[in-house]
């Protein structure tokens, strides 16, 4: 399993893109950096997009990649929960852009597939399990297992309280978020995000439940606060005796 971090941040600029993962060139998780990161041939390789939730930074490129697929007269499968479908239906409701869930009429460029949390399913030969996490709007993380048995769990945007998730998964790679440094802990916990100290509590809980820690990679960082976040993550890694890797745009991980 090859995983590329197309976007590793929560703010977009010339040098930073919104959080998006690409698995084996065919499955994307979230859509903040698809059309800005991938060539047209690479976009055409996509078979499925898994969306964690409806916040704009995670669905931003759905209309633009839908337009590209419409021009190629092909269909792209979108998978997520009902609240995300309802949000996309509003965005793609012919007010800002054509409704690519219905256009072109003969072959719509987007096909929405409903995901039910806790119910394992197969998508393009990969095992997918959606699990609710703790964010300010209904959000799921995804465990994705390759045909060869390699497994990654991406939490999406989340705050503390993931013990139920930990009990249901056993990934080799954990990709999670840290949105701000510890001095903003109270504010970001209310918003349903991690700081390094909040992440530490969850990783300790994971190790107590599972008896190990997977490889840990961090995304959704605020680029204006990134150096402070990285310094605190280094302290956390030392405290746990386990490496924690801040992601960057274009970073590749092989399991």
Helices and strands as residue ranges (DSSP letters): E 2-7, E 20-23, E 27-29, H 40-45, E 48-50, H 56-59, H 62-71, E 76-80, H 82-91, E 110-114, E 121-123, E 126-133, E 139-145, E 151-154, H 163-168, E 173-177, G 182-184, H 185-191, H 196-210, E 215-219, G 223-225, H 226-240, E 244-246, E 251-254
